[in-house]
Amino acid sequence: MPTRRLFTVALLLIMMPFYPKHQLLLLCPASSGKYSLLLSHPAESLVAVRLLELFCQQHIDGYCAFPHSVCFTSAVLGDKEVPAQKLAEPTSIKLPKSGLFKVSFVDLKPIPGDAKPLSPEAFAVLVGVLVASRHLNANTLAAAVDDVDVATKVNIVGRFDTWSTTHGPFTGKISALRRLAPTPGPVTVKDMERLVETMHMFAIHHYLTCGQLIELVKLLPESASEERVELCSCFWARLTDRSKGWSAVMRALGEDEQVALAQRLGYANVFDAVRPAMHYRLRMWRADEHQIAWRLHRMALTAQHSCFRGFSIDGVVKKIKEDANLWSLMRGSAGDKDTPTVTLDFDFDWEDAQLPHWAAVTIQAAWRAYKIRKAHPPPARLTYRPPTRPSTATGVRASSRLGARPSGAAPGPGPLVLSGEASRLSSVLQRPGTASSLSSGFASSPLVSPSKQPGGAKPEWDMLHVNKGVEGEASTREEREVGLSRMGRMQQLQ
């Protein structure tokens, strides 16, 4: 394969002086489109070989999925279509040395992530050249759009009223051009004969957005159906936001244009399950279009409204009921093992707001919630670990002196927590004595400063209140009373 490719390039270079340059570039298979090649002509034969090489390469790279998605959506050698078995394995296709080769080529490679569309200023220049020039030239067009100072020049020119008065505004919005046109008449491309050739060459190294492509389609009159379809097909692999905006491009075309473009690029390649509303003409004997019909049928069964409008089979309008029996009618009552031979024609009605809740959406939402929790964790819960207290001479642990339940005592509320300086209070209670000695012990405790308490030592309940301030925990009146009663029982034990 590499040897054949080098031979192809070398032969094209040799034939360059004898073959018009613009025709060689037109036949350059760098963009999707419809090709009609005479295999007896050396240059066109080399282009056919190159198309086949691209098909084989994308098949090897795994971009093709026969029979639903292949690079050759239609291929005719002479008067016979290329068999489906050969399209499944393109390396088995052998091109003859003579005859007419008609093929619709689709570039299935993913669009590079670093691809950048034309800037608004560059696109305004592109529109201005297409509208003003009576003799389009691809090299001149590319040079004007790729000018490094195009933004500066557009801004400067736009400041002069004389330019706007004579030529109209410098903008890529076709509606604004038609509204502010200095002379009456349609704002359209003047050189329709060279448009397709020029845009094929321009699409080799330039990218657009779907909105920009729609503006270019508006430049062409509705009578130029073939040019509108070919313009969209050549930029199919050059749209940076194709996954989001291609359905809008399809809807910018007429019904027959939608069918022609979808059949040229392949229904399986252009179908958008989120925004499927458009006109369909499905040939049920083709595997890719048969699969699209099945998907639309399943979507209609889950909808709350009627989806099929203007439904016809082989040109005959049918009144249908959207239920499980509709699929048999769509297949033309063919058996399960038979190939349908009918053609369906209908409009599919589906609101864009009815987005299906895919499993991937749920997984992504759960992952984002996890990342948020990871970045902003909740505050840690404070856990209390009681310190180890030695046993006293009376056999009662110091932690049970105040708040803890001694052995044999009646159950009550939870223990009062003593920590820090409050633990010194426990050491006072460990000494045997009377109530007066307890009072003096409280008074001598460092928790209460006699100088700051002119009334002398605080009573026991107030000491518990001080302990509450040290520990930072709420102490209700009931807890204080329980604590005092336990202190009385401990005095009796001593």
C-alpha positions in Angstrom: 0.0 0.0 0.0 2.7 2.6 0.8 4.5 1.8 -2.6 1.2 2.4 -4.4 0.7 5.7 -2.6 4.2 6.9 -3.5 3.5 5.9 -7.1 0.2 7.8 -7.1 1.8 11.0 -5.8 4.7 10.8 -8.2 2.4 10.3 -11.2 0.3 13.2 -10.2 3.4 15.4 -10.0 4.5 14.2 -13.4 1.1 15.0 -14.9 0.8 18.3 -13.3 2.0 20.4 -16.3 -0.3 18.5 -18.6 -3.5 18.6 -16.5 -5.2 21.8 -15.3 -4.2 22.5 -11.7 -7.7 23.4 -10.5 -9.1 20.2 -11.8 -6.5 18.1 -10.0 -7.2 19.9 -6.8 -10.9 19.5 -7.4 -10.4 15.7 -7.6 -8.2 15.7 -4.5 -10.0 13.3 -2.1 -9.4 15.4 1.0 -13.1 16.1 1.7 -16.3 14.1 1.6 -18.4 14.3 -1.6 -19.7 12.7 -4.7 -17.1 11.7 -7.3 -17.6 10.6 -11.0 -14.2 9.3 -12.3 -13.3 8.1 -15.7 -10.9 5.2 -15.0 -9.3 5.4 -18.4 -8.1 8.9 -17.6 -4.7 8.7 -15.8 -5.3 11.5 -13.3 -8.9 10.5 -12.4 -7.8 6.8 -12.2 -5.2 7.8 -9.6 -7.8 9.7 -7.6 -10.0 6.6 -7.6 -7.1 4.6 -6.3 -6.5 7.2 -3.6 -10.1 7.0 -2.5 -10.0 3.3 -2.2 -6.8 3.5 -0.2 -8.4 5.9 2.2 -11.4 3.5 2.6 -9.0 0.6 3.3 -7.0 2.7 5.8 -10.1 3.8 7.8 -11.4 0.2 7.7 -8.2 -1.0 9.2 -8.2 1.8 11.8 -11.7 0.7 12.9 -13.7 3.7 11.9 -16.0 1.7 9.6 -18.8 -0.5 10.9 -20.3 -2.5 8.1 -23.0 -2.5 7.0 -24.2 0.6 8.8 -21.2 2.9 8.5 -18.7 2.7 5.6 -16.7 5.2 3.6 -18.4 4.3 0.3 -22.1 4.9 0.9 -22.7 4.2 -2.8 -20.3 2.8 -5.4 -21.1 2.0 -9.0 -18.6 0.5 -11.4 -20.0 0.9 -14.9 -23.6 -0.1 -14.6 -23.3 -2.4 -11.6 -23.2 -1.6 -7.9 -20.2 -2.8 -5.9 -21.4 -5.9 -4.0 -21.9 -5.5 -0.2 -19.5 -8.3 0.5 -16.7 -6.2 -1.1 -17.7 -3.1 0.9 -17.4 -5.2 4.0 -13.8 -6.0 3.1 -12.6 -3.1 0.9 -9.1 -4.6 0.4 -10.8 -7.1 -1.9 -12.0 -4.4 -4.3 -10.1 -4.3 -7.6 -10.6 -1.3 -9.9 -10.6 -1.9 -13.6 -8.5 0.1 -16.1 -11.5 1.5 -17.9 -15.1 2.4 -17.2 -16.9 5.0 -15.1 -16.5 4.9 -11.3 -19.3 6.8 -9.4 -18.8 6.9 -5.7 -20.0 8.9 -2.6 -17.0 9.1 -0.3 -17.4 9.9 3.4 -14.5 10.7 5.7 -15.2 8.9 8.9 -12.1 10.0 10.8 -12.8 12.0 14.0 -12.3 15.7 13.8 -9.0 16.7 15.5 -9.5 18.3 18.9 -7.2 21.2 18.1 -9.0 22.1 15.0 -10.0 25.8 15.0 -12.8 27.3 12.8 -12.6 30.6 11.0 -12.7 33.7 13.1 -15.6 36.0 12.6 -13.4 38.4 10.7 -12.0 35.7 8.4 -15.5 34.4 7.8 -16.7 37.9 6.9 -14.0 38.0 4.3 -15.0 34.6 2.9 -18.6 35.8 2.5 -17.5 39.1 1.0 -15.4 37.4 -1.6 -18.1 34.9 -2.5 -20.7 37.7 -2.9 -18.5 40.2 -4.7 -16.3 38.1 -7.0 -17.6 37.2 -10.5 -14.7 34.8 -11.1 -13.9 32.7 -8.1 -10.3 31.5 -7.6 -9.5 29.1 -4.8 -5.9 30.4 -4.3 -7.0 34.0 -4.1 -9.9 33.1 -1.7 -7.5 31.2 0.6 -4.9 34.0 0.6 -7.6 36.6 1.5 -9.0 34.5 4.4 -5.6 33.3 5.7 -4.2 36.8 5.9 -2.6 37.3 9.3 -3.9 40.9 9.5 -7.4 40.1 8.4 -8.9 41.2 11.7 -7.2 44.5 11.6 -8.1 45.2 8.0 -11.8 44.3 8.6 -12.0 46.6 11.5 -10.3 49.5 9.6 -12.5 49.0 6.5 -15.6 48.8 8.6 -15.0 52.3 9.9 -15.4 54.0 6.5 -19.0 54.9 5.6 -18.0 54.9 1.9 -17.4 51.1 1.9 -20.7 50.3 3.6 -22.5 52.6 1.3 -21.0 51.0 -1.8 -20.5 47.3 -0.8 -22.6 46.8 2.3 -21.5 45.9 5.8 -18.5 43.7 6.5 -20.2 40.8 8.3 -20.8 37.1 8.0 -24.6 37.4 8.8 -26.5 37.0 5.5 -29.6 38.5 7.0 -27.7 41.7 7.8 -26.2 41.8 4.3 -29.6 41.5 2.7 -31.2 44.1 5.0 -28.4 46.7 4.5 -27.5 46.0 0.9 -26.9 49.3 -0.9 -28.5 48.1 -4.1 -31.7 46.1 -4.6 -31.5 42.5 -5.5 -30.7 39.2 -3.9 -27.4 38.8 -2.0 -26.0 35.6 -3.4 -23.0 34.0 -5.0 -22.3 35.4 -8.4 -20.0 32.6 -9.7 -22.1 29.5 -9.3 -20.2 27.6 -11.9 -17.0 27.6 -10.0 -18.5 27.5 -6.5 -18.3 23.7 -5.9 -14.8 23.5 -7.2 -13.6 26.4 -5.1 -15.2 25.2 -1.9 -13.8 21.7 -2.3 -10.4 23.2 -2.5 -11.0 25.6 0.4 -12.3 22.7 2.6 -8.9 20.9 2.4 -7.2 23.1 5.0 -10.0 25.1 6.6 -12.6 24.4 9.3 -16.0 26.0 9.9 -18.7 25.8 12.6 -22.2 24.6 11.8 -23.5 28.1 12.1 -21.1 29.4 9.5 -22.0 26.6 7.2 -25.7 27.5 7.5 -24.8 31.1 6.6 -23.0 29.8 3.4 -26.1 27.8 2.5 -28.2 30.9 2.8 -26.1 32.5 0.1 -27.3 30.0 -2.5 -30.7 30.2 -4.1 -33.2 27.5 -3.4 -33.1 26.5 -7.0 -29.4 25.4 -6.6 -30.3 22.2 -4.7 -27.3 20.2 -6.0 -24.8 23.0 -5.0 -26.3 23.3 -1.5 -26.1 19.6 -0.9 -22.5 19.4 -2.3 -21.5 22.4 -0.1 -22.7 20.7 3.0 -21.1 17.3 2.1 -17.7 18.7 1.4 -17.6 20.4 4.8 -19.0 17.3 6.6 -15.5 16.4 8.0 -14.5 20.0 8.6 -17.1 21.1 11.2 -15.6 21.6 14.7 -19.1 21.3 16.4 -20.6 18.7 14.2 -21.8 16.5 17.1 -24.0 19.4 18.4 -25.0 21.4 15.4 -25.3 19.0 12.4 -29.1 18.6 12.9 -29.4 22.4 12.4 -27.6 22.1 9.1 -30.0 19.4 8.0 -33.0 21.5 8.9 -31.6 24.5 6.9 -32.2 22.4 3.7 -35.4 21.5 2.0 -37.0 18.0 2.2 -35.5 16.7 -1.0 -32.1 18.2 -0.1 -32.2 16.5 3.3 -32.8 13.2 1.6 -30.0 13.7 -0.9 -27.5 14.8 1.7 -28.4 11.9 4.1 -28.2 9.3 1.4 -24.9 10.7 0.1 -23.3 10.7 3.6 -25.2 7.8 5.0 -28.1 7.9 7.3 -26.2 6.0 10.0 -23.5 8.7 9.9 -25.8 11.8 10.1 -28.5 10.4 12.4 -28.9 12.3 15.7 -30.9 10.4 18.3 -31.3 13.5 20.5 -32.5 15.8 17.6 -34.0 13.3 15.0 -36.7 15.6 13.7 -36.4 16.0 9.9 -37.7 14.4 6.7 -36.7 10.7 6.0 -36.8 8.6 2.9 -35.6 5.2 3.9 -34.8 2.4 1.5 -35.6 -0.6 3.6 -33.4 -3.0 1.7 -30.3 -1.2 2.8 -29.0 -2.3 6.2 -28.1 1.1 7.5 -31.5 2.7 6.6 -33.4 -0.3 7.9 -31.6 0.1 11.3 -32.6 3.8 11.4 -36.2 2.9 10.7 -36.2 0.5 13.6 -34.8 3.1 16.0 -37.4 5.7 15.0 -40.1 3.1 15.4 -38.9 2.3 19.0 -38.7 6.0 19.8 -42.3 6.5 18.6 -43.6 3.8 20.9 -42.2 5.6 24.0 -43.4 9.1 22.9 -46.6 10.7 24.3 -47.5 12.3 20.9 -47.8 11.2 17.3 -44.3 11.1 15.7 -44.9 10.0 12.1 -46.5 12.6 9.8 -47.2 12.2 6.1 -46.3 8.5 6.2 -46.2 6.8 2.8 -45.0 3.5 1.4 -43.7 3.5 -2.2 -45.5 6.8 -2.7 -48.8 5.7 -1.3 -50.0 7.6 1.7 -51.0 5.3 4.6 -53.0 5.9 7.8 -51.0 4.2 10.5 -51.4 3.5 14.2 -48.2 3.9 16.2 -48.2 0.6 18.0 -46.2 -2.6 18.0 -47.8 -3.8 14.7 -46.4 -0.7 12.9 -43.0 -2.4 12.4 -44.5 -5.1 10.2 -46.1 -2.5 8.0 -42.9 -0.5 7.7 -41.2 -3.7 6.5 -43.8 -4.1 3.8 -45.2 -7.2 5.5 -41.9 -9.0 4.6 -41.0 -12.1 6.6 -38.4 -12.0 9.4 -35.8 -13.7 7.2 -36.8 -11.8 4.0 -35.3 -8.5 2.8 -37.9 -5.7 2.6 -38.2 -4.0 -0.8 -40.3 -0.9 0.1 -39.3 2.8 0.5 -40.7 4.8 3.4 -41.3 8.5 3.2 -42.3 10.5 6.2 -41.6 13.4 8.6 -40.5 12.5 12.1 -41.8 14.9 14.8 -39.7 15.1 17.9 -39.1 18.0 20.3 -35.5 18.8 21.0 -36.4 19.4 24.6 -37.3 15.7 25.1 -33.8 14.7 25.8 -33.4 11.0 26.7 -32.0 10.3 30.2 -29.1 8.1 29.2 -27.2 6.0 31.8 -24.1 8.0 31.0 -25.8 11.2 32.2 -26.5 9.6 35.5 -23.0 8.3 35.9 -21.5 11.7 35.1 -23.8 13.4 37.6 -22.8 11.0 40.3 -19.1 11.4 39.5 -19.4 15.2 39.7 -21.2 15.0 43.0 -18.4 12.7 44.3 -15.7 15.2 43.2 -17.6 18.0 44.9 -17.8 16.0 48.2 -14.1 15.2 47.8 -13.1 18.8 47.3 -15.3 20.1 50.2 -15.5 17.4 52.9 -17.9 17.9 55.8 -16.4 18.9 59.2 -15.0 16.0 61.2 -17.1 14.8 64.2 -15.6 15.3 67.6 -15.3 12.0 69.6 -14.7 11.8 73.3 -12.2 9.4 74.8 -12.4 9.4 78.7 -9.0 9.6 80.4 -7.8 6.7 82.6 -8.4 7.4 86.3 -6.6 5.6 89.1 -8.7 3.9 91.9 -8.9 5.7 95.3 -8.4 4.2 98.7 -12.2 3.7 99.1 -12.3 1.5 96.0 -14.3 4.0 93.9 -12.8 5.3 90.6 -12.2 9.0 90.6 -14.2 9.4 87.4 -17.3 8.2 89.3 -16.9 10.8 92.0 -18.8 13.4 90.0 -21.3 12.2 87.4 -20.2 8.5 87.0 -22.4 5.8 88.4 -20.7 3.8 91.3 -21.2 0.1 91.6 -24.7 -0.7 92.9 -26.1 2.8 92.3 -29.3 3.3 90.4 -28.9 4.1 86.6 -29.2 7.7 85.7 -28.2 10.1 82.9 -24.8 9.9 81.2 -21.6 10.8 83.1 -20.5 14.4 83.4 -17.3 14.9 81.5 -14.3 16.2 83.4 -11.2 17.2 81.6 -8.3 19.7 81.9 -8.5 21.8 85.1 -11.8 20.3 86.0 -10.0 17.1 86.8 -8.4 18.9 89.8 -11.9 19.0 91.3 -11.9 15.3 91.4 -8.7 15.2 93.4 -10.4 17.3 96.1 -13.3 14.9 96.3 -10.8 12.0 96.8 -9.9 13.3 100.3 -12.2 12.0 103.1 -13.9 14.7 105.1 -17.1 16.5 106.0 -19.2 18.9 104.0 -17.2 21.8 105.4 -14.0 20.3 104.2 -15.6 19.9 100.8 -16.6 23.5 100.8 -13.1 24.6 101.7 -11.8 22.3 99.0 -14.0 24.0 96.4 -12.9 27.4 97.6 -9.3 26.4 97.2 -9.8 25.0 93.8 -8.0 27.0 91.0 -11.2 27.1 89.1 -12.6 29.7 91.4 -10.5 32.8 92.4 -11.6 34.1 95.8 -10.4 37.6 94.8 -12.8 37.6 92.0 -15.7 36.2 94.1 -16.2 38.6 97.0 -18.9 36.4 98.5 -16.4 33.7 99.3 -16.4 30.2 98.0 -19.1 29.3 95.5 -21.6 26.6 96.3 -21.4 23.2 94.7 -24.0 23.9 91.9 -22.1 26.9 90.8 -18.9 24.9 90.6 -20.7 22.5 88.2 -21.7 25.6 86.2 -18.0 26.6 86.0 -17.2 23.0 84.9 -19.7 23.5 82.1 -17.9 26.5 80.8 -14.6 24.7 80.8 -15.9 21.7 78.9 -18.1 23.5 76.5 -21.1 21.2 77.0 -24.7 22.1 77.9 -25.6 21.4 81.6 -29.3 21.4 82.4 -30.8 21.9 85.9 -31.7 18.2 86.0 -28.1 17.2 85.4 -26.9 19.5 88.2 -29.4 18.1 90.6 -28.4 14.5 89.8 -24.8 15.4 90.2 -25.4 16.9 93.7 -27.4 13.9 94.8 -24.5 11.7 93.8 -22.1 13.9 95.7 -24.2 13.3 98.8 -24.0 9.6 98.4 -20.3 9.7 97.9 -19.9 11.7 101.2 -21.8 8.9 103.0 -19.5 6.3 101.5 -16.5 8.2 102.8 
